[in-house]
Amino acid sequence: MTVEPGRQLAGRYRVEDLLAERAGARLWRAVDEVLRRSVAVDVLPSDAPRASALVQAARRAAVVTDGRFLRVLDAAEENGDVYVVREWAPGESLDLVLAGGPLTHRRAAWIVHEVAEAVSVAHSAGIYHLRLVPENILVTDTGGVKIIGLATDAALHGVKHADAEAEDVRGLGRLLYAALVARWPGGPECAVPTAPAEHGRLLRPAQVRAGVPRQVDEVCDRILGEPPQKGEPLRHASAVAAELSATARLLTDSPPHRDPEATAAAGFAALTGGYEPTAPLHAPDQTLPPPRSLRPEPAVERTPERTAAYPRPGDESPQSTRQMPAMTAPVAAPSQSSADPSPAPLAAPPPAYQPPPSRDPSRVWMWVAVAAIVLALAGVSFYLGFNSTGDEANQAAGNGPGAAGASEPVQPVNVASVSAFDPFGEEGENNEEAPLVLDGDPSTQWTTLSYQGDPQFGGLKPGLGLVLDLGQPREVRRVTLDLGGSGTDLEVRAAPAGAGTAPADPGDFATVGTVSGASGQTTVTLNRSVRSRYLLVWLTKLPPESGGTFRGFVNEITVAG
């Protein structure tokens, strides 16, 4: 094999680091010197028995554009070697994640749901993976899921199945089982330890790990059970995705301040009715913050318990939060008992009735005038204070003097559709992921490609972004984004109010808001209220990721006007 560090493939892919050797092929990290981004390259001698099958599988897999697959970018033969180039994503493979212990039930269901949905898309195009093992599932640094080796990994290992769809569905069941208990239930060779069996029969996840919910345990059984114990068998990836979507919504971790299933299946002692984990593994991602309603109350210094039947003056009544006024002199009726053992003095008899003295009319009118003046001053103070508070609130919300639309409340604006906008690129940037910014789920996102060496797209382009179609011209005052990474520069631009289609040139959008160094939840208050159908979220600088590359992430976008 003639490939070594420094060699260029196809005149653009510079080979850098050897990552692994498997099934007679070498996996390299390389740099695409045209787009200045990292890529992964499988290299195999062209005379190897599976070289031709690898290239053919790569060409078939390239037609699947679902963003959860690491896409095939190139495949060819050169100087006695066959190579397949695919996307690069920073992250950790699922087998390494599970080395720290099993996942929470909800996270396990969500990860396999993502894999099942992507595999369902591939199946609709007639493409099958055939090696769904934890090593081929990547959990990215941003929490997303990427699938490695669609069709190509099976070709490299010489894997074939008479019923390819059924094998992929079984692979989904194995992945779910492994994510729940950190044990591999058989099938292709895997780095995760083997799942336990009893009398030659695979134990169900709930038998291996205490606390596995019935719903997710049954999904595993409906895929892997022989025969399934409950429910109809799951025989299609789309059915698995639908079941896990419903299951993930039902699952809760109880009690909320910790994960009750943090124990791992490591070392099993035979017990009646199943197995008990004897050596728990640590799962660092499983601690959940306590909800406000369950946080401990602040410490309060307690006074000794009182023996009196009623609260003393100033104490808080156990029946009411109203406090009793303090009394200046002890008062007791002859018929009442007191907590104080000393006798209470008798009240003096009331004086004889005397008619009230006559009032001076001038003094009455003086007090009326004083009361009127006090009421007038109170009214003026209330009015000034109310307006001041309102102004401060408007300024804090971005609606103060000079802000767009300060006199009207902000209302949500519906976004009809969204698409990636890359006028300076060759094939666009992950346009199939663009709708994820409107799905209400911050765990899914649209991402740019990775760029090498320069946060401004490797020096290749001035920017790229997303075009939001509001369906019709609408008044817009704010755009709120949930961003991944740290250090994104972006602009919000608006197309002319009368534009019937989105402009093809970013210069035809007017810049109405900018933000620098943004991360997480970011609100861009526009410089002025605009009326437009099309908005452009234009990224001009990307946040860094590991390996010296830069990449943009947009999780969610909402618009208000």
PEDA-V882285 format. One line per field, one symbol per residue. ss: DSSP state (h for helix, s for strand, l for the rest). psi: psi as a letter, one per 40 degrees, with the letter a starting at -180 (. if undefined). burial: # if it has 9 or more other ideal C-beta (glycine too) atoms within 8 Angstrom, else .. A space follows every 50 residues. Layout:
ss=???
psi=???
burial=???
//
This chain:
ss=lllllllsslllssssssssssllssssssssllllssssssssslllll hhhhhhhhhhhlllllllsllsssssssllssssssslllssshhhhhll llllhhhhhhhhhhhhhhhhhhhhlllllllllhhhssssllllssslll lhhhhhhllllllhhhhhhhhhhhhhhhhhhllslllllllllsllssll ssllhhhhlllllhhhhhhhhhhhllllllllllllhhhhhhhhhhhhhh lllllllllllllllllssssllssssllllllllllllllhhhllllll lllllllllllllllsllllllslllllllllllllllllllllllllll llllllllllhhhhhhhhhhhhhhhhhhhhhhhhhhhhhhhhhhhhllll lllllllllllsslllssssslllllllllhhhhhhhhlllllllsslll ssllllhhhllllsssssssssssssssssssssssssssssssllllll lllllhhhlssssssssssssssssssssssssssssssssllsslllss llssssssssl
psi=hehiheihhfedhhhchhdihhfeihhihihhedefiiihhhhhheeide dddddddddddeeheheeihihdihihhfeihihhiihhhahiddddede iiiiddddddddddddddddddddefhideggiddehhhideeihihifh ddddddefhiidgdddddddddddddddddefihfaaihiehiiiiihfe hhiiddddhhehiddddddddedeigiidhiiiheidddddddddddddd hihhideihefeiighhhhhiheaihhegiihgeeehiiiideeiiiihh hiiihieidiiiheihieeiehihiiieihhhideiiiehdiiiiiiiii iihhiiiiihddddddddddddddddddddddddddddddddddddeeea heihfdeiihiihhhdiiiihgeeideigfdeedeeeeeeheeiihiiih ihdhegfeedieiiahhhhedihihhdihhihiiahfhhiihihiidehd ihiehdeehhheiiiifiiahhhhhidihihidhihhhhehiiiiieeii iihhdihiii.
burial=..#...####.#####........########...###########.#.# #.##########.#.#.#####.###....###########.###.##.# #######################...##############.#.####### ######.##....######################.#..#.#..##.... ..####.##..##.###########..#....##.######.###.##.. #.#..#.##.######.#.....##.#..##.#..#.#............ ..........#...#.#......#...................#...... .............#..........................#..##..### ..####...#..#.#..#####..#...##..##.###......###### ##.#####....########...############.#########.#.#. .##..#.##..####..##..#####..##.##############...## #######.###
//
